[in-house]
Every structure is written in C-alpha cells, then in structure tokens.
Amino acid sequence: MDFLQSIVLPQSAEHIELIRGLVIVAFVILMPYLSFVTGSLFYSLLYARRGKSRNHLLSLLLAKDLSEMITFSKGILVGLIVIPLLGIIFGYAQLLSGSGSLAAEYLILGLLFFIAAIAAIIAYNHSFNLIEENKEINFGKNKIFCPLGMLGFILLLVGVYITISSIQLAIDTSLWNDPEQISNASFSTATIVNFFLFFVFSLTVSPVVLIYVYFRPNSSKSAGKEHLDYIKKFGFTTALIFSFVLPVYLVLAVVSLPDYALNNVSFFTILVSLILMIFAASYIYVMNRDKSGSYAPQTVFLFILIFALVILKDQYAMGTTTKEHAKLLASQYEEYQLELKKEMGLVTEKKVDGEAIYNTICSACHSFDKKIVGPPYNETLVKYEGKMNDLVDFILNPRKINPDYPVMPNQGLKPDQAKAVAEFIMKHYQENKK
C-alpha cells in the first residue's frame, strides 16, 4: 500500500537495529496474549455448547469464567492486540522498505480481522449476563451467543494465520518480488507448523491462566466448592495433556525454517524453550497432584518466556536473512543524509579530479599515443565518442575485448571517479585530434 511507503524514512544502521528490537517487543506482547485469548475462547465455546446440550450448570459457568477472563477489561483487549500490531506493521514497513515483500501490507489485513474478532468476542461475552451461579439455567434460551462466539473465534484464527504468514513472508527472501508471495507464504510448511504451534500453546496456557486467576495466593476470585473443583479438574488435566504435545511443535518450528535462516540462536532458543517446558510441566504436575494453584504464577511466567524465545527465534532468523537488505537501507540513509546536507548548504560537493586519477592509476598502463601495457587511448577511444556511459561502464567493469592485450584489472573506482577520469581522457583525446 502506497501510504505505508509514504511514512517510511531512511534509517541508519543503529536505527534499523532499534526498530528490529521494538518489533520483537511488540511481538512478545502480542502473541502470548493472542494465544491466551484464542485458547480461552475455544474452551469457552466448547463448554458453552456442552452446557447447553446437557443443561449442565458447571459447564456453563466455566464457559462464562473463560469468556469474562478475556473481556474483563475491553481496553486491555484492544490495547494488547491492536497497538502492538500497529507497531509491527510500521516496523516491518521500515525494515522491508524497497524489498518487494508485502509482509507489512498483509498484516494490515490481519489487523482488520482482529478488530472484527474483538467486536464479536465482546458481544459474545454479553450473552452470559443471563447465567449466574445457583440460579435457574435460562442461558440455553439465548440463540445468538454461540454464533457470535464462533464468528469471533474464526475471525481470530484468520487474523493469527495472517500474522504468522506475514512473519514467514518477512523471513523468506526467496518470496520477495514473487507475484504469488502471499499465497506461497500462507501455505508454506513453516507457516502451517507455526500456526499449530501457536494453537497448541494457546490450548496449554489458557487453562493455566484460569488456575492462576482462581487459585493463586491471595486471589480475589471466589466461587462455590463444586464450581472450583470443576475448574481444577478442567485446568490441571487439560494443561498437563497439552504440555506434553507442545515440545513436539517447538522442535518442528525450527526444522521448518528455510536452511539459510537457520543459525545457532535458533537452536539455542528452542533448546532453552524445551528445558523451560520441563519445568512448566513439572509445576503443572505438582499442582495437579496437590490440587493447589500455588505454582500458577511461576507457570504462567515460564509460558510467556517460552513464547518470547520462539518469537526471538523467528525475528533473529529474519535478521539473518535480511542482513544484506539492512546494509542497503543503511547505505541509502547515508546518501539521504549527504543530499540533505547539500541542500541545506552544510557541505560543498568536492569535485573529483579526473586528471589526478589518470596520473595516479591509469598512466601506469596507458598512454595516448603509444602502447605500454594496454592499448593507446588514441586507438581505443574512437569507438566511445558520444558514448560516455559505455566508457564509464567499462572502467567500472573491465572485460577482455582486444585479444592482443590482457584484460584490464578492476581498479575499484567509485562511479563518480570513473566518470571524472572518463571525461578527462576523452577531452584530452579530442584535443589531440585537432
């Protein structure tokens, strides 16, 4: 989108690294929170449907708990999804400027899905105002809550899938400038594996957060004993099951990376993540055994740390694959700064002395009227009259033309230096002809 390019400014190498760091921070805020929302909404829909079909109060109460856990603060729901994603969009627009990658533009589509999902989730949560603990179950008479919740869940998943696809689109430089880059990134192995990693993570972390809310030390939440026992049974059992599935996808997430994106940091982060998973699973097992939520804060922290390491793995892979593009952006910044200083009159452009370059470099092998190592200019320059650009190109990229002479070594001149020496020898040649 053109408006994204309009806000892009040339950045120095230091600023590029700063933007990359801010993008990582934004992802660390966004993705764990999205996983919590996704998992909680999934379980809420599951238990709401179960409660309606069986007329089961505890299932409906659990569905309500999970829904309210997502929407307890609408400002947080919006702030922890929309604001970080906007930061990532603008960060990607800067980091991938001029690359041909559509990752930033694709993220805008994801943002629209997230906004629609938030509206549907809030509406879904309002459906629960008919059910309260130990009161008549008239919740099942409400016919709109499940479709709204399911709509929000689908929109949320689509937004997540687009976000993960955009990450892979930014990492995989082979897709840049490809007319079908979005579809290729969306259906790549890396995208599919990371999407399932995200979903399994969400199914693991949301029960742990629910345990944390109700059973952490000094918790302000209260409920009946039967209700609390039902939460424990759901939370501990579900979290324990998926904590053994999650490591499989952590390993697959590294294996699915492009070969050129793999590095020592990728393997190190996943190794540390697996070690942390052992501790998290151990905490969940102990809490399940003791039927206590005493380790819930530590477990939630470990899961956030694990997700942060996964994000670091992806963003470091992006840093590896886009290293050359970052150098290009930094060089463009230097040119931009120089031009800006010239416009402001802070520097004067130094004229390149073509004669000095000739006397220092060219005269060792060339003369105008006699052969030294290379042919005399009076014989060769005739074919470049009126073709100054061709002469400059030959000086910058020498190649063998005359079999009677060796190929000229590349002298490593800059374009302005090559142009200056070309103008000097052509002017001198033309004066000699008169």
Backbone torsions as a table, in degrees:
resi	resn	phi	psi	omega
1	MET	NA	136.1	-173.4
2	ASP	-63.3	-34.4	-176.4
3	PHE	-66.1	-27.7	176.0
4	LEU	-66.1	-42.7	179.2
5	GLN	-66.7	-28.1	-178.7
6	SER	-70.4	-21.9	-179.6
7	ILE	-97.2	-3.3	-179.2
8	VAL	-78.6	131.8	176.9
9	LEU	-118.8	147.9	175.5
10	PRO	-57.6	139.4	-176.3
11	GLN	-126.6	142.9	175.4
12	SER	-74.7	168.9	179.3
13	ALA	-59.4	-38.1	179.6
14	GLU	-66.7	-41.3	179.3
15	HIS	-67.4	-35.4	178.0
16	ILE	-61.6	-43.4	178.1
17	GLU	-66.3	-36.3	177.7
18	LEU	-65.4	-43.9	178.3
19	ILE	-62.1	-42.2	178.6
20	ARG	-60.5	-40.3	177.9
21	GLY	-65.3	-40.3	178.4
22	LEU	-66.5	-35.9	176.5
23	VAL	-63.5	-41.0	178.2
24	ILE	-62.1	-44.7	179.4
25	VAL	-60.9	-43.2	179.5
26	ALA	-62.1	-40.8	177.8
27	PHE	-66.2	-38.3	-180.0
28	VAL	-64.9	-31.0	175.1
29	ILE	-76.4	-46.0	-171.4
30	LEU	-70.7	-53.8	-167.5
31	MET	-68.8	-44.7	176.1
32	PRO	-61.1	-39.5	179.4
33	TYR	-66.8	-41.2	176.7
34	LEU	-60.4	-39.1	179.8
35	SER	-66.1	-39.1	176.7
36	PHE	-62.7	-45.4	179.8
37	VAL	-64.5	-44.9	-178.2
38	THR	-62.4	-49.0	-179.4
39	GLY	-64.9	-42.3	-179.5
40	SER	-64.4	-41.2	179.4
41	LEU	-67.0	-39.3	178.6
42	PHE	-60.7	-49.5	-179.2
43	TYR	-67.3	-35.3	178.8
44	SER	-62.6	-45.1	177.9
45	LEU	-63.9	-40.5	-178.7
46	LEU	-62.3	-47.4	-176.7
47	TYR	-78.7	-26.1	174.3
48	ALA	-66.2	-43.8	177.9
49	ARG	-63.8	-40.8	178.9
50	ARG	-65.0	-41.8	180.0
51	GLY	-65.1	-38.9	179.3
52	LYS	-67.9	-44.6	-175.4
53	SER	-69.0	-32.0	-177.0
54	ARG	-104.9	-1.3	-175.8
55	ASN	54.2	46.5	-172.5
56	HIS	-106.3	114.1	-174.7
57	LEU	-63.1	-44.3	-175.8
58	LEU	-62.9	-37.8	177.4
59	SER	-64.5	-41.0	178.8
60	LEU	-67.0	-38.1	177.6
61	LEU	-65.3	-39.8	177.5
62	LEU	-64.9	-42.2	177.2
63	ALA	-59.7	-40.5	178.3
64	LYS	-66.6	-42.5	177.8
65	ASP	-56.6	-46.9	-177.3
66	LEU	-66.1	-39.7	178.9
67	SER	-66.5	-43.4	-179.4
68	GLU	-68.8	-28.5	177.9
69	MET	-64.5	-33.3	178.2
70	ILE	-73.4	-43.4	-168.2
71	THR	-106.4	19.3	-177.7
72	PHE	-61.5	-26.0	174.2
73	SER	-138.8	109.8	-178.9
74	LYS	-66.5	-29.8	177.1
75	GLY	-63.5	-41.4	177.8
76	ILE	-67.5	-40.8	179.6
77	LEU	-58.2	-44.0	178.7
78	VAL	-74.2	-46.0	-173.6
79	GLY	-64.4	-35.8	-176.7
80	LEU	-87.6	-2.1	175.3
81	ILE	-113.6	-55.5	-173.2
82	VAL	-69.7	-48.0	-174.7
83	ILE	-65.3	-50.1	176.5
84	PRO	-59.0	-38.6	-178.6
85	LEU	-67.0	-37.5	174.7
86	LEU	-61.1	-41.3	177.5
87	GLY	-62.3	-40.2	178.9
88	ILE	-66.2	-41.3	179.6
89	ILE	-59.4	-49.3	-179.4
90	PHE	-68.6	-34.1	176.7
91	GLY	-64.9	-45.9	177.9
92	TYR	-64.1	-37.7	178.3
93	ALA	-59.1	-38.4	177.9
94	GLN	-72.5	-48.9	-173.8
95	LEU	-68.3	-29.6	-175.7
96	LEU	-109.1	15.7	-179.1
97	SER	-58.8	128.3	177.7
98	GLY	77.9	2.3	-177.2
99	SER	-84.3	-21.1	-173.8
100	GLY	91.4	-6.9	178.7
101	SER	-75.0	138.8	179.4
102	LEU	-102.0	21.9	-176.1
103	ALA	-59.4	-44.8	-178.6
104	ALA	-65.6	-42.6	179.5
105	GLU	-64.6	-38.4	179.8
106	TYR	-65.7	-34.6	178.7
107	LEU	-65.0	-30.3	177.5
108	ILE	-62.0	-40.1	175.9
109	LEU	-61.9	-41.7	176.5
110	GLY	-60.3	-40.2	179.1
111	LEU	-59.8	-41.2	179.4
112	LEU	-63.1	-40.2	176.9
113	PHE	-64.6	-39.2	179.8
114	PHE	-65.7	-41.2	179.8
115	ILE	-62.5	-44.4	178.0
116	ALA	-64.1	-38.6	179.7
117	ALA	-64.0	-41.6	179.6
118	ILE	-60.6	-43.5	179.1
119	ALA	-61.5	-42.7	179.9
120	ALA	-67.4	-38.9	-179.8
121	ILE	-65.3	-42.4	178.5
122	ILE	-62.7	-42.5	178.3
123	ALA	-64.5	-39.0	177.8
124	TYR	-61.6	-42.7	-179.0
125	ASN	-64.3	-33.5	179.3
126	HIS	-64.2	-21.5	179.1
127	SER	-66.5	-17.6	-175.4
128	PHE	-85.1	2.5	-177.9
129	ASN	-73.2	-3.0	179.5
130	LEU	-92.4	-9.4	-174.8
131	ILE	-117.6	127.3	174.8
132	GLU	-135.2	154.8	-176.7
133	GLU	-61.8	137.2	176.5
134	ASN	66.0	22.7	175.9
135	LYS	-118.9	170.0	-176.7
136	GLU	-59.8	138.7	-179.1
137	ILE	-84.5	92.3	174.4
138	ASN	-110.0	8.2	-179.3
139	PHE	-61.6	-36.0	-177.0
140	GLY	-64.8	-16.2	179.2
141	LYS	-76.6	-17.5	179.6
142	ASN	-78.4	117.1	-172.7
143	LYS	-94.5	-2.8	-173.9
144	ILE	-103.6	-13.8	-170.5
145	PHE	-68.8	-40.2	-177.9
146	CYS	-68.3	-47.5	176.6
147	PRO	-58.8	-39.1	178.6
148	LEU	-65.8	-44.6	178.5
149	GLY	-63.2	-42.7	179.4
150	MET	-65.7	-39.5	176.6
151	LEU	-60.7	-45.6	178.5
152	GLY	-61.3	-39.6	-179.8
153	PHE	-65.2	-44.8	-179.9
154	ILE	-64.3	-45.6	178.4
155	LEU	-60.6	-39.1	178.8
156	LEU	-63.8	-45.5	179.7
157	LEU	-63.3	-40.5	178.4
158	VAL	-63.3	-43.5	177.4
159	GLY	-60.9	-42.0	177.8
160	VAL	-63.6	-43.9	-178.1
161	TYR	-63.5	-40.7	177.8
162	ILE	-64.5	-41.0	179.2
163	THR	-62.4	-45.5	179.5
164	ILE	-66.4	-38.9	176.7
165	SER	-61.7	-39.7	-179.6
166	SER	-64.9	-37.7	176.7
167	ILE	-61.1	-46.1	179.7
168	GLN	-67.1	-33.4	177.8
169	LEU	-66.6	-33.9	177.2
170	ALA	-74.2	-33.4	-178.4
171	ILE	-75.2	-45.1	-171.3
172	ASP	-85.0	96.3	-177.5
173	THR	-68.0	-18.9	178.9
174	SER	-67.4	-17.7	-179.7
175	LEU	-88.9	-15.9	-178.4
176	TRP	-62.0	140.2	-179.3
177	ASN	69.0	3.2	175.7
178	ASP	-79.2	126.7	179.8
179	PRO	-58.1	-25.0	-179.2
180	GLU	-110.3	30.4	-173.8
181	GLN	-62.4	-36.4	-177.8
182	ILE	-67.3	-47.2	179.6
183	SER	-66.3	-39.0	179.6
184	ASN	-65.7	-40.8	178.3
185	ALA	-68.8	-37.5	-176.6
186	SER	-66.7	-30.7	-177.0
187	PHE	-110.5	18.8	177.1
188	SER	-75.5	156.8	179.2
189	THR	-59.8	-41.4	-178.5
190	ALA	-61.5	-41.7	179.8
191	THR	-64.8	-46.1	-178.2
192	ILE	-63.4	-44.8	-179.2
193	VAL	-63.8	-44.9	-178.6
194	ASN	-68.6	-30.2	175.8
195	PHE	-66.2	-44.9	178.2
196	PHE	-67.5	-34.3	174.1
197	LEU	-59.5	-45.8	178.5
198	PHE	-60.2	-45.8	-175.7
199	PHE	-67.3	-42.6	177.6
200	VAL	-63.8	-39.7	176.8
201	PHE	-60.5	-42.6	-179.3
202	SER	-64.5	-36.9	178.6
203	LEU	-71.5	-21.1	178.9
204	THR	-86.5	-43.5	-169.9
205	VAL	-80.8	-33.0	-175.4
206	SER	-64.6	-39.6	174.6
207	PRO	-63.6	-33.8	179.1
208	VAL	-66.8	-40.2	178.2
209	VAL	-64.3	-39.6	177.8
210	LEU	-62.4	-42.7	175.8
211	ILE	-60.5	-41.8	179.6
212	TYR	-61.3	-44.0	-177.5
213	VAL	-62.4	-41.4	-173.8
214	TYR	-91.6	-31.9	-167.4
215	PHE	-122.2	6.3	176.0
216	ARG	-66.9	158.2	176.5
217	PRO	-58.2	136.5	179.8
218	ASN	65.1	29.3	177.9
219	SER	-68.4	141.6	179.7
220	SER	-91.9	-6.0	-178.5
221	LYS	-78.7	140.4	178.3
222	SER	-136.7	151.9	178.8
223	ALA	-163.5	170.2	177.3
224	GLY	-67.7	159.5	-176.2
225	LYS	-60.5	-43.2	-178.7
226	GLU	-63.8	-39.4	177.6
227	HIS	-64.2	-45.6	180.0
228	LEU	-64.7	-39.8	178.0
229	ASP	-63.2	-36.9	179.4
230	TYR	-66.7	-39.4	176.9
231	ILE	-63.0	-43.7	179.2
232	LYS	-61.1	-46.7	-179.4
233	LYS	-59.9	-45.8	179.0
234	PHE	-64.7	-52.3	-172.4
235	GLY	-63.4	-52.5	-176.0
236	PHE	-66.2	-46.1	-176.6
237	THR	-64.9	-48.2	-177.4
238	THR	-64.6	-46.8	-179.1
239	ALA	-62.5	-39.3	-178.7
240	LEU	-65.8	-41.9	-179.6
241	ILE	-62.0	-51.1	-175.0
242	PHE	-76.0	-18.4	176.1
243	SER	-68.9	-18.7	175.5
244	PHE	-90.8	-18.4	177.6
245	VAL	-85.1	-35.2	-174.3
246	LEU	-56.2	-43.2	-179.5
247	PRO	-57.6	-31.4	179.2
248	VAL	-61.2	-44.2	-178.7
249	TYR	-74.6	-26.9	174.8
250	LEU	-62.4	-42.2	178.3
251	VAL	-68.5	-43.9	-179.9
252	LEU	-62.3	-31.3	-179.5
253	ALA	-63.4	-32.8	177.1
254	VAL	-77.9	-44.0	-177.9
255	VAL	-60.2	-33.2	-175.3
256	SER	-80.0	-8.2	178.7
257	LEU	-67.0	147.6	173.4
258	PRO	-58.4	148.1	-176.5
259	ASP	-56.6	-40.2	-176.9
260	TYR	-74.0	-9.2	178.1
261	ALA	-94.6	-11.2	-178.7
262	LEU	-72.7	142.1	177.7
263	ASN	-157.0	175.1	-177.5
264	ASN	-62.5	-33.3	-179.8
265	VAL	-64.8	-38.4	178.9
266	SER	-57.9	-48.3	-178.7
267	PHE	-70.0	-37.3	-178.9
268	PHE	-65.2	-44.5	-177.8
269	THR	-63.7	-39.7	179.5
270	ILE	-70.2	-37.4	177.3
271	LEU	-61.4	-45.6	178.7
272	VAL	-64.7	-39.3	178.9
273	SER	-60.1	-41.9	179.8
274	LEU	-65.7	-38.0	177.8
275	ILE	-65.2	-43.6	178.5
276	LEU	-64.6	-33.6	177.5
277	MET	-62.9	-35.7	178.0
278	ILE	-62.0	-44.5	178.8
279	PHE	-64.9	-43.1	-179.2
280	ALA	-62.9	-44.7	179.1
281	ALA	-63.5	-36.0	178.5
282	SER	-64.9	-43.1	177.1
283	TYR	-60.8	-43.7	-179.6
284	ILE	-63.7	-40.6	179.3
285	TYR	-62.8	-44.5	-179.5
286	VAL	-64.6	-42.0	178.5
287	MET	-64.1	-38.2	177.8
288	ASN	-65.9	-41.0	-179.9
289	ARG	-65.8	-43.2	-176.7
290	ASP	-90.0	-5.8	-176.4
291	LYS	52.6	45.1	-176.6
292	SER	-135.5	147.7	178.0
293	GLY	-101.9	25.6	-174.5
294	SER	-63.4	-28.9	-179.3
295	TYR	-99.5	10.7	-178.2
296	ALA	-60.4	-44.5	179.2
297	PRO	-59.5	-42.9	179.6
298	GLN	-65.0	-37.1	-178.8
299	THR	-68.1	-43.2	177.5
300	VAL	-61.1	-43.3	179.2
301	PHE	-61.4	-42.1	179.6
302	LEU	-62.9	-40.4	179.9
303	PHE	-66.6	-39.2	176.6
304	ILE	-62.8	-40.6	179.2
305	LEU	-65.2	-40.3	178.3
306	ILE	-61.7	-46.1	-179.9
307	PHE	-65.0	-37.5	178.3
308	ALA	-61.3	-38.8	178.5
309	LEU	-67.0	-38.8	177.1
310	VAL	-62.7	-42.6	177.9
311	ILE	-63.9	-42.6	178.5
312	LEU	-60.5	-39.2	177.5
313	LYS	-58.6	-46.6	-179.1
314	ASP	-68.0	-43.9	-176.7
315	GLN	-72.3	-29.8	175.3
316	TYR	-71.4	-36.7	174.9
317	ALA	-61.2	-41.0	176.6
318	MET	-62.2	-41.0	178.3
319	GLY	-61.9	-35.3	178.7
320	THR	-68.7	-46.8	-175.5
321	THR	-74.5	-25.3	-177.0
322	THR	-103.2	17.8	-176.9
323	LYS	-59.6	-45.6	-179.1
324	GLU	-65.8	-38.1	179.1
325	HIS	-66.6	-35.9	177.3
326	ALA	-63.5	-38.0	176.9
327	LYS	-63.8	-40.6	178.6
328	LEU	-61.9	-44.4	178.9
329	LEU	-62.2	-39.5	179.9
330	ALA	-65.9	-39.4	179.3
331	SER	-68.3	-36.0	176.7
332	GLN	-65.0	-33.8	177.8
333	TYR	-65.1	-41.6	179.5
334	GLU	-63.1	-41.0	177.6
335	GLU	-65.2	-40.8	178.7
336	TYR	-61.6	-44.7	179.6
337	GLN	-62.2	-42.2	-179.1
338	LEU	-64.3	-44.6	179.5
339	GLU	-64.1	-39.0	179.7
340	LEU	-64.4	-40.8	179.2
341	LYS	-66.8	-36.5	177.8
342	LYS	-64.4	-43.0	-179.7
343	GLU	-63.7	-33.1	-179.1
344	MET	-86.7	-2.7	178.7
345	GLY	75.5	19.3	-178.6
346	LEU	-82.5	-22.6	176.5
347	VAL	-135.4	150.5	174.9
348	THR	-107.7	138.9	-177.4
349	GLU	-72.0	124.2	-179.3
350	LYS	-81.4	125.2	-178.5
351	LYS	-74.8	131.9	178.9
352	VAL	-80.1	130.9	-177.1
353	ASP	-91.6	101.3	-178.9
354	GLY	-65.5	-35.9	179.9
355	GLU	-64.5	-39.8	179.3
356	ALA	-64.7	-39.1	177.9
357	ILE	-65.3	-41.5	178.8
358	TYR	-60.4	-48.3	-177.2
359	ASN	-66.4	-31.6	-176.8
360	THR	-82.6	-41.0	-171.5
361	ILE	-112.4	-53.9	-168.2
362	CYS	-73.5	-36.0	-173.4
363	SER	-65.1	-16.2	178.3
364	ALA	-66.5	-27.9	-176.6
365	CYS	-121.1	-13.4	-173.3
366	HIS	-129.9	146.1	169.6
367	SER	-135.0	168.5	-179.6
368	PHE	-82.0	-32.2	-171.4
369	ASP	-120.6	3.2	178.9
370	LYS	-149.8	156.8	179.7
371	LYS	-78.9	133.1	171.6
372	ILE	-116.0	-89.8	169.6
373	VAL	-102.0	-45.5	177.4
374	GLY	-97.6	173.3	-178.8
375	PRO	-70.9	155.5	177.2
376	PRO	-67.5	143.6	-177.6
377	TYR	-62.1	-32.3	-178.6
378	ASN	-61.5	-21.4	178.5
379	GLU	-92.2	-33.5	-172.1
380	THR	-92.7	-30.6	-173.6
381	LEU	-74.9	-14.0	-179.2
382	VAL	-58.7	-35.8	-177.8
383	LYS	-79.6	-7.6	179.4
384	TYR	-104.4	3.4	178.2
385	GLU	-62.8	126.6	-176.8
386	GLY	76.8	5.4	-179.4
387	LYS	-129.6	55.0	-175.6
388	MET	-60.8	-36.7	-179.6
389	ASN	-63.5	-37.1	178.5
390	ASP	-66.0	-38.0	178.8
391	LEU	-66.3	-44.0	177.9
392	VAL	-61.6	-41.8	179.8
393	ASP	-62.7	-38.6	179.2
394	PHE	-66.9	-39.4	179.1
395	ILE	-63.8	-39.0	-179.6
396	LEU	-75.0	-33.4	-177.5
397	ASN	-132.1	76.2	-176.9
398	PRO	-63.6	146.2	176.5
399	ARG	-147.8	156.2	-176.3
400	LYS	-74.0	125.4	179.3
401	ILE	-120.7	-52.4	-179.0
402	ASN	-95.5	117.7	-178.1
403	PRO	-65.3	-14.1	-179.5
404	ASP	-81.1	-8.1	-177.1
405	TYR	-129.5	149.4	176.1
406	PRO	-69.4	155.7	178.3
407	VAL	-65.9	139.5	-179.2
408	MET	-72.9	129.7	176.8
409	PRO	-64.8	148.8	175.3
410	ASN	-71.0	122.9	-175.1
411	GLN	-86.9	-2.8	177.5
412	GLY	70.4	29.0	179.7
413	LEU	-76.7	151.5	173.0
414	LYS	-81.5	160.4	-177.7
415	PRO	-54.9	-41.1	-179.5
416	ASP	-68.5	-31.9	177.2
417	GLN	-70.2	-42.6	178.5
418	ALA	-62.0	-40.4	179.7
419	LYS	-65.5	-40.7	-178.5
420	ALA	-65.1	-44.5	-178.9
421	VAL	-71.2	-33.3	176.9
422	ALA	-64.3	-42.8	179.1
423	GLU	-65.0	-37.8	-179.7
424	PHE	-66.1	-50.2	-175.9
425	ILE	-68.8	-32.9	178.0
426	MET	-68.9	-41.2	178.9
427	LYS	-64.3	-45.1	-179.8
428	HIS	-63.7	-39.8	178.8
429	TYR	-62.5	-46.2	-177.6
430	GLN	-67.7	-33.3	175.8
431	GLU	-68.3	-35.7	179.5
432	ASN	-66.1	-28.3	-177.5
433	LYS	-71.8	-26.0	-174.5
434	LYS	-70.7	NA	NA
